[in-house]
Amino acid sequence: MPADDLVLAINPGSTSTKIAAFRGEQCLLERTVVHNIDDLAPFETVNDQLPLRKEAILQTLMTEGIELTSLAAVVGRGGLLHPVQGGTYQVNQRMLSDLGRGVLGEHASNLGGILAEEIARVAGNRPAYIVDPVVVDELAPEARPSGIPGLDRTSIFHALNQKAAARRASAELGTRYEDLAAVVVHLGGGITVGAHLHGRVIDVNDGLNGEGPFTPERSGGVAVLKIVDLCFSGRYEEREIRRMIKGNGGLAAYLGTTDGREIARRIGGGDREAERIYRAMAWQVAREIGAAAATLGVRPQAIILTGGLAHDESLTGWIRNRVEWMAPVLVYPGEEEMAALAAGARRVLSGVECALEYRGGEARNGDRHR
Protein backbone atom coordinates (compact mmCIF):
# COMPACT_ATOMS: atom_id res chain seq x y z
CA MET A 1 0.00 0.00 0.00
CA PRO A 2 1.53 3.34 -0.98
CA ALA A 3 2.45 5.50 2.01
CA ASP A 4 0.16 8.34 0.95
CA ASP A 5 -2.99 6.22 0.70
CA LEU A 6 -5.74 6.89 3.22
CA VAL A 7 -8.16 4.50 4.86
CA LEU A 8 -11.48 5.92 5.98
CA ALA A 9 -13.16 4.19 8.95
CA ILE A 10 -16.88 4.55 9.70
CA ASN A 11 -18.60 3.54 12.95
CA PRO A 12 -22.35 4.26 13.14
CA GLY A 13 -23.95 4.54 16.57
CA SER A 14 -27.57 5.02 17.55
CA THR A 15 -27.39 8.84 17.47
CA SER A 16 -24.00 9.51 15.92
CA THR A 17 -21.63 8.47 13.15
CA LYS A 18 -17.91 8.37 13.93
CA ILE A 19 -15.44 8.75 11.09
CA ALA A 20 -11.66 8.67 11.06
CA ALA A 21 -9.02 8.89 8.34
CA PHE A 22 -5.73 7.03 8.77
CA ARG A 23 -2.48 7.17 6.84
CA GLY A 24 -0.69 4.08 8.04
CA GLU A 25 -1.11 4.06 11.82
CA GLN A 26 -1.37 7.86 11.97
CA CYS A 27 -4.85 9.24 12.53
CA LEU A 28 -5.20 12.39 10.43
CA LEU A 29 -8.83 13.07 11.23
CA GLU A 30 -11.37 11.82 13.76
CA ARG A 31 -14.83 13.31 14.03
CA THR A 32 -18.14 12.35 15.61
CA VAL A 33 -21.16 13.56 13.67
CA VAL A 34 -24.08 13.83 16.09
CA HIS A 35 -27.58 13.24 14.73
CA ASN A 36 -30.16 14.93 16.90
CA ILE A 37 -33.47 13.30 17.73
CA ASP A 38 -35.45 15.63 15.49
CA ASP A 39 -33.32 14.69 12.48
CA LEU A 40 -33.79 10.97 13.12
CA ALA A 41 -37.49 11.12 14.03
CA PRO A 42 -38.85 10.92 10.44
CA PHE A 43 -37.11 7.59 9.79
CA GLU A 44 -39.00 4.41 10.66
CA THR A 45 -35.94 2.14 10.53
CA VAL A 46 -32.20 2.49 10.96
CA ASN A 47 -31.65 1.70 7.28
CA ASP A 48 -33.90 4.60 6.32
CA GLN A 49 -31.23 6.88 7.86
CA LEU A 50 -28.69 5.93 5.18
CA PRO A 51 -29.01 9.10 3.00
CA LEU A 52 -28.78 11.38 6.05
CA ARG A 53 -25.67 9.70 7.41
CA LYS A 54 -24.01 9.39 4.00
CA GLU A 55 -24.47 13.09 3.32
CA ALA A 56 -23.13 13.96 6.79
CA ILE A 57 -19.97 11.92 6.10
CA LEU A 58 -19.41 13.46 2.69
CA GLN A 59 -19.97 16.97 4.05
CA THR A 60 -17.52 16.40 6.91
CA LEU A 61 -14.84 15.07 4.58
CA MET A 62 -15.27 18.05 2.27
CA THR A 63 -15.13 20.50 5.18
CA GLU A 64 -11.95 18.86 6.50
CA GLY A 65 -10.28 18.85 3.09
CA ILE A 66 -10.18 15.06 2.66
CA GLU A 67 -10.28 14.25 -1.05
CA LEU A 68 -12.31 11.13 -1.83
CA THR A 69 -9.89 10.24 -4.61
CA SER A 70 -7.11 9.96 -2.01
CA LEU A 71 -8.84 7.06 -0.27
CA ALA A 72 -7.37 3.59 -0.73
CA ALA A 73 -10.32 1.90 0.97
CA VAL A 74 -13.30 2.49 3.22
CA VAL A 75 -14.01 0.26 6.22
CA GLY A 76 -17.16 0.13 8.31
CA ARG A 77 -18.15 -1.37 11.64
CA GLY A 78 -19.58 -4.84 11.11
CA GLY A 79 -23.24 -5.36 11.94
CA LEU A 80 -25.57 -8.19 12.91
CA LEU A 81 -24.79 -10.67 10.15
CA HIS A 82 -24.82 -14.44 10.17
CA PRO A 83 -21.94 -15.81 12.30
CA VAL A 84 -18.51 -15.58 10.66
CA GLN A 85 -14.92 -16.29 11.57
CA GLY A 86 -12.76 -13.33 12.51
CA GLY A 87 -11.02 -11.23 9.88
CA THR A 88 -11.54 -8.53 7.28
CA TYR A 89 -14.43 -9.04 4.87
CA GLN A 90 -14.92 -7.29 1.56
CA VAL A 91 -18.44 -5.95 1.31
CA ASN A 92 -20.44 -7.89 -1.27
CA GLN A 93 -24.06 -8.05 -2.37
CA ARG A 94 -24.94 -10.88 -0.01
CA MET A 95 -23.63 -8.86 2.91
CA LEU A 96 -25.47 -5.73 1.81
CA SER A 97 -28.69 -7.73 1.51
CA ASP A 98 -28.33 -9.30 4.96
CA LEU A 99 -27.44 -5.97 6.58
CA GLY A 100 -30.32 -4.26 4.80
CA ARG A 101 -32.95 -6.73 5.96
CA GLY A 102 -31.44 -7.21 9.42
CA VAL A 103 -31.11 -10.99 9.39
CA LEU A 104 -30.21 -11.02 13.10
CA GLY A 105 -31.93 -7.81 14.13
CA GLU A 106 -31.91 -4.08 13.52
CA HIS A 107 -28.95 -2.13 14.87
CA ALA A 108 -27.09 1.04 13.91
CA SER A 109 -23.93 -0.99 13.26
CA ASN A 110 -25.75 -2.63 10.33
CA LEU A 111 -25.18 0.62 8.47
CA GLY A 112 -21.39 0.28 8.79
CA GLY A 113 -20.87 -1.98 5.80
CA ILE A 114 -23.57 -0.24 3.76
CA LEU A 115 -22.07 3.22 4.35
CA ALA A 116 -18.59 1.90 3.57
CA GLU A 117 -19.82 0.59 0.22
CA GLU A 118 -21.67 3.84 -0.58
CA ILE A 119 -18.68 6.08 0.18
CA ALA A 120 -16.24 3.72 -1.56
CA ARG A 121 -18.33 3.84 -4.72
CA VAL A 122 -18.45 7.65 -4.69
CA ALA A 123 -14.67 7.67 -4.18
CA GLY A 124 -14.16 5.80 -7.44
CA ASN A 125 -15.15 2.20 -6.69
CA ARG A 126 -12.58 1.74 -3.96
CA PRO A 127 -12.75 -1.50 -1.94
CA ALA A 128 -15.09 -1.51 1.06
CA TYR A 129 -14.59 -3.74 4.10
CA ILE A 130 -15.88 -4.64 7.54
CA VAL A 131 -13.64 -6.05 10.30
CA ASP A 132 -14.36 -8.49 13.15
CA PRO A 133 -18.10 -7.88 13.64
CA VAL A 134 -19.79 -8.76 16.94
CA VAL A 135 -21.03 -12.02 15.40
CA VAL A 136 -17.53 -13.50 15.05
CA ASP A 137 -17.96 -17.17 15.97
CA GLU A 138 -14.84 -19.31 16.32
CA LEU A 139 -16.03 -21.46 19.23
CA ALA A 140 -14.46 -24.86 19.66
CA PRO A 141 -16.93 -27.73 19.21
CA GLU A 142 -16.71 -28.50 22.93
CA ALA A 143 -17.76 -24.94 23.77
CA ARG A 144 -21.15 -25.09 22.02
CA PRO A 145 -23.38 -27.46 24.07
CA SER A 146 -25.21 -25.60 26.82
CA GLY A 147 -26.68 -28.54 28.70
CA ILE A 148 -30.08 -28.21 27.01
CA PRO A 149 -30.31 -29.62 23.45
CA GLY A 150 -31.44 -26.98 20.98
CA LEU A 151 -30.09 -24.12 23.10
CA ASP A 152 -26.47 -24.15 21.99
CA ARG A 153 -24.16 -21.46 23.32
CA THR A 154 -23.54 -18.61 20.88
CA SER A 155 -20.65 -16.26 20.27
CA ILE A 156 -21.59 -12.57 20.50
CA PHE A 157 -18.86 -10.40 21.97
CA HIS A 158 -16.63 -7.36 21.58
CA ALA A 159 -14.69 -9.06 18.79
CA LEU A 160 -13.21 -5.92 17.21
CA ASN A 161 -11.69 -4.57 20.42
CA GLN A 162 -10.72 -7.96 21.83
CA LYS A 163 -8.83 -9.00 18.71
CA ALA A 164 -7.19 -5.58 18.35
CA ALA A 165 -5.98 -5.76 21.96
CA ALA A 166 -4.70 -9.31 21.38
CA ARG A 167 -2.76 -8.19 18.30
CA ARG A 168 -1.25 -5.30 20.25
CA ALA A 169 -0.18 -7.68 23.02
CA SER A 170 1.28 -10.11 20.48
CA ALA A 171 3.47 -7.35 19.07
CA GLU A 172 4.67 -6.39 22.55
CA LEU A 173 5.42 -10.02 23.37
CA GLY A 174 7.33 -10.50 20.13
CA THR A 175 5.00 -13.07 18.64
CA ARG A 176 2.16 -13.28 16.12
CA TYR A 177 -1.51 -13.24 17.05
CA GLU A 178 -1.76 -16.59 15.29
CA ASP A 179 0.74 -18.01 17.81
CA LEU A 180 -0.73 -16.36 20.92
CA ALA A 181 -2.49 -18.04 23.85
CA ALA A 182 -4.19 -15.36 25.95
CA VAL A 183 -7.32 -14.34 27.81
CA VAL A 184 -8.77 -10.99 26.73
CA VAL A 185 -11.30 -9.11 28.86
CA HIS A 186 -13.44 -6.28 27.51
CA LEU A 187 -14.60 -4.15 30.45
CA GLY A 188 -17.50 -1.93 29.45
CA GLY A 189 -21.27 -1.70 29.81
CA GLY A 190 -21.05 -5.36 28.85
CA ILE A 191 -18.15 -7.56 29.88
CA THR A 192 -16.86 -10.38 27.69
CA VAL A 193 -13.93 -12.68 28.46
CA GLY A 194 -12.43 -14.52 25.49
CA ALA A 195 -9.99 -17.41 25.27
CA HIS A 196 -7.72 -16.58 22.32
CA LEU A 197 -5.72 -19.48 20.92
CA HIS A 198 -3.79 -19.47 17.62
CA GLY A 199 -5.76 -16.55 16.18
CA ARG A 200 -9.20 -17.84 17.16
CA VAL A 201 -11.52 -17.12 20.09
CA ILE A 202 -12.30 -20.69 21.06
CA ASP A 203 -14.59 -19.76 23.97
CA VAL A 204 -16.23 -16.58 25.21
CA ASN A 205 -19.15 -15.75 27.47
CA ASP A 206 -22.34 -14.46 25.87
CA GLY A 207 -22.25 -11.11 27.63
CA LEU A 208 -25.37 -9.90 25.81
CA ASN A 209 -27.71 -12.64 26.97
CA GLY A 210 -26.72 -13.38 30.54
CA GLU A 211 -23.48 -15.34 30.71
CA GLY A 212 -20.38 -14.39 32.68
CA PRO A 213 -19.81 -11.73 35.36
CA PHE A 214 -22.32 -9.04 36.22
CA THR A 215 -21.53 -5.70 34.58
CA PRO A 216 -22.50 -2.06 34.94
CA GLU A 217 -25.91 -2.80 33.38
CA ARG A 218 -26.29 -6.60 33.07
CA SER A 219 -26.95 -9.32 35.61
CA GLY A 220 -24.48 -11.82 34.19
CA GLY A 221 -24.97 -15.48 35.02
CA VAL A 222 -27.66 -16.03 37.67
CA ALA A 223 -28.78 -19.45 38.93
CA VAL A 224 -31.26 -20.51 36.24
CA LEU A 225 -33.95 -21.89 38.53
CA LYS A 226 -34.02 -18.59 40.43
CA ILE A 227 -34.83 -16.85 37.16
CA VAL A 228 -37.52 -19.47 36.47
CA ASP A 229 -39.03 -18.71 39.88
CA LEU A 230 -39.12 -15.00 39.02
CA CYS A 231 -40.74 -15.69 35.66
CA PHE A 232 -43.58 -17.68 37.22
CA SER A 233 -43.98 -15.65 40.40
CA GLY A 234 -46.71 -13.50 38.88
CA ARG A 235 -44.99 -10.37 40.15
CA TYR A 236 -43.24 -9.34 36.95
CA GLU A 237 -44.00 -9.02 33.27
CA GLU A 238 -41.60 -10.45 30.69
CA ARG A 239 -40.19 -7.04 29.78
CA GLU A 240 -39.42 -6.32 33.44
CA ILE A 241 -37.44 -9.53 33.85
CA ARG A 242 -35.58 -8.88 30.61
CA ARG A 243 -34.61 -5.46 31.94
CA MET A 244 -33.35 -7.03 35.17
CA ILE A 245 -31.02 -9.17 33.08
CA LYS A 246 -30.02 -6.58 30.47
CA GLY A 247 -30.27 -2.85 31.08
CA ASN A 248 -31.11 -2.56 34.77
CA GLY A 249 -28.96 -5.37 36.17
CA GLY A 250 -25.51 -5.36 37.74
CA LEU A 251 -24.19 -2.08 39.09
CA ALA A 252 -27.34 -0.26 37.98
CA ALA A 253 -29.47 -2.54 40.19
CA TYR A 254 -27.17 -2.47 43.21
CA LEU A 255 -25.92 1.12 43.13
CA GLY A 256 -28.29 3.02 40.85
CA THR A 257 -25.57 3.99 38.39
CA THR A 258 -23.55 2.45 35.55
CA ASP A 259 -20.83 5.12 35.74
CA GLY A 260 -17.56 3.68 37.05
CA ARG A 261 -16.28 7.20 37.75
CA GLU A 262 -19.25 7.92 39.99
CA ILE A 263 -18.71 4.65 41.86
CA ALA A 264 -15.01 5.47 42.30
CA ARG A 265 -16.00 8.85 43.79
CA ARG A 266 -18.38 7.13 46.20
CA ILE A 267 -15.71 4.68 47.27
CA GLY A 268 -13.27 7.55 47.76
CA GLY A 269 -15.88 9.18 50.00
CA GLY A 270 -16.10 6.10 52.20
CA ASP A 271 -19.12 4.31 50.66
CA ARG A 272 -18.46 0.74 51.79
CA GLU A 273 -21.43 -0.75 49.94
CA ALA A 274 -20.22 0.72 46.65
CA GLU A 275 -16.79 -0.79 47.27
CA ARG A 276 -18.27 -4.19 48.18
CA ILE A 277 -20.28 -4.39 44.95
CA TYR A 278 -17.47 -3.06 42.76
CA ARG A 279 -15.06 -5.58 44.28
CA ALA A 280 -17.64 -8.30 43.70
CA MET A 281 -17.72 -7.45 40.00
CA ALA A 282 -13.92 -7.67 39.87
CA TRP A 283 -14.12 -11.02 41.68
CA GLN A 284 -16.55 -12.38 39.07
CA VAL A 285 -14.37 -11.12 36.22
CA ALA A 286 -11.37 -12.88 37.77
CA ARG A 287 -13.39 -16.08 38.08
CA GLU A 288 -14.36 -15.87 34.40
CA ILE A 289 -10.70 -15.31 33.45
CA GLY A 290 -9.79 -18.51 35.26
CA ALA A 291 -12.51 -20.41 33.43
CA ALA A 292 -11.38 -19.04 30.05
CA ALA A 293 -7.74 -19.87 30.80
CA ALA A 294 -8.70 -23.47 31.52
CA THR A 295 -10.16 -23.88 28.03
CA LEU A 296 -6.85 -22.90 26.39
CA GLY A 297 -5.21 -26.14 27.43
CA VAL A 298 -1.91 -24.29 27.91
CA ARG A 299 -0.72 -21.58 30.28
CA PRO A 300 -1.74 -18.19 28.83
CA GLN A 301 1.06 -15.90 27.70
CA ALA A 302 -0.92 -12.86 28.82
CA ILE A 303 -4.16 -11.71 30.40
CA ILE A 304 -5.32 -8.55 28.66
CA LEU A 305 -7.73 -6.00 30.14
CA THR A 306 -9.29 -3.47 27.78
CA GLY A 307 -12.44 -1.36 27.35
CA GLY A 308 -13.68 1.80 29.01
CA LEU A 309 -13.62 0.49 32.59
CA ALA A 310 -9.97 -0.48 32.18
CA HIS A 311 -9.21 3.19 32.87
CA ASP A 312 -10.11 2.50 36.52
CA GLU A 313 -6.85 1.46 38.17
CA SER A 314 -8.62 0.23 41.30
CA LEU A 315 -10.81 -2.16 39.31
CA THR A 316 -7.96 -3.45 37.16
CA GLY A 317 -5.80 -3.72 40.26
CA TRP A 318 -8.33 -5.94 42.05
CA ILE A 319 -8.53 -8.17 38.99
CA ARG A 320 -4.74 -8.22 38.55
CA ASN A 321 -4.18 -9.29 42.15
CA ARG A 322 -6.32 -12.39 41.64
CA VAL A 323 -5.07 -13.56 38.23
CA GLU A 324 -1.48 -12.44 37.71
CA TRP A 325 -0.21 -15.74 39.13
CA MET A 326 -1.34 -17.25 35.82
CA ALA A 327 0.26 -14.79 33.40
CA PRO A 328 1.40 -11.18 33.01
CA VAL A 329 -1.54 -8.75 33.05
CA LEU A 330 -1.51 -6.13 30.28
CA VAL A 331 -3.91 -3.18 30.51
CA TYR A 332 -5.01 -1.28 27.40
CA PRO A 333 -7.68 1.18 28.54
CA GLY A 334 -10.42 2.31 26.18
CA GLU A 335 -11.69 1.08 22.85
CA GLU A 336 -9.53 1.87 19.82
CA GLU A 337 -12.28 0.81 17.44
CA MET A 338 -11.49 3.26 14.66
CA ALA A 339 -7.82 2.32 14.64
CA ALA A 340 -8.76 -1.37 14.73
CA LEU A 341 -11.04 -0.96 11.72
CA ALA A 342 -8.34 0.84 9.73
CA ALA A 343 -5.73 -1.74 10.74
CA GLY A 344 -7.92 -4.55 9.44
CA ALA A 345 -8.20 -2.84 6.07
CA ARG A 346 -4.45 -2.16 5.97
CA ARG A 347 -3.64 -5.82 6.57
CA VAL A 348 -5.54 -6.68 3.41
CA LEU A 349 -4.25 -3.75 1.35
CA SER A 350 -0.65 -4.58 2.28
CA GLY A 351 -1.04 -8.27 1.50
CA VAL A 352 -0.58 -9.52 5.06
CA GLU A 353 -4.04 -11.09 4.90
CA CYS A 354 -6.51 -11.95 2.19
CA ALA A 355 -9.97 -10.43 2.39
CA LEU A 356 -12.59 -12.99 3.36
CA GLU A 357 -15.78 -13.51 1.39
CA TYR A 358 -19.08 -13.30 3.22
CA ARG A 359 -21.37 -16.15 2.30
CA GLY A 360 -24.11 -15.77 4.83
CA GLY A 361 -22.11 -17.34 7.64
CA GLU A 362 -19.23 -19.07 5.91
CA ALA A 363 -15.87 -17.53 4.98
CA ARG A 364 -14.04 -18.58 1.86
CA ASN A 365 -12.29 -21.89 2.37
CA GLY A 366 -8.57 -21.82 2.88
CA ASP A 367 -6.00 -19.93 4.87
CA ARG A 368 -6.64 -16.18 5.07
CA HIS A 369 -2.94 -15.40 5.62
CA ARG A 370 -0.53 -15.05 2.73
Salt bridges, closest charged atoms under 4 A:
GLU64 OE2 - ARG31 NE 3.18
ASP98 OD2 - HIS82 NE2 3.93
ASP98 OD2 - ARG94 NE 3.63
ASP98 OD1 - ARG101 NH2 2.99
GLU117 OE2 - ARG121 NH1 3.75
GLU118 OE1 - LYS54 NZ 2.89
GLU118 OE2 - ARG121 NH2 3.15
ASP137 OD1 - ARG144 NH2 2.84
GLU138 OE1 - LYS163 NZ 3.15
GLU172 OE2 - ARG168 NE 3.75
GLU178 OE2 - ARG167 NH1 3.96
GLU178 OE2 - HIS369 NE2 3.30
ASP179 OD2 - ARG176 NE 3.18
ASP203 OD1 - ARG153 NH1 2.89
GLU211 OE2 - ARG153 NE 2.97
GLU217 OE2 - ARG218 NH2 3.68
GLU237 OE1 - ARG239 NE 3.12
GLU238 OE2 - ARG242 NE 2.87
ASP259 OD1 - ARG261 NE 3.18
GLU262 OE1 - ARG265 NH2 3.05
GLU262 OE2 - ARG266 NE 3.18
GLU273 OE2 - ARG276 NH2 2.89
GLU275 OE2 - ARG279 NE 2.93
GLU335 OE2 - HIS186 NE2 3.86
GLU337 OE2 - ARG77 NH1 3.08
GLU353 OE2 - ARG167 NH2 3.15
GLU353 OE2 - ARG347 NE 3.10
GLU353 OE1 - ARG368 NH1 3.20
GLU357 OE1 - ARG359 NH2 3.40
GLU357 OE1 - ARG364 NH2 2.65
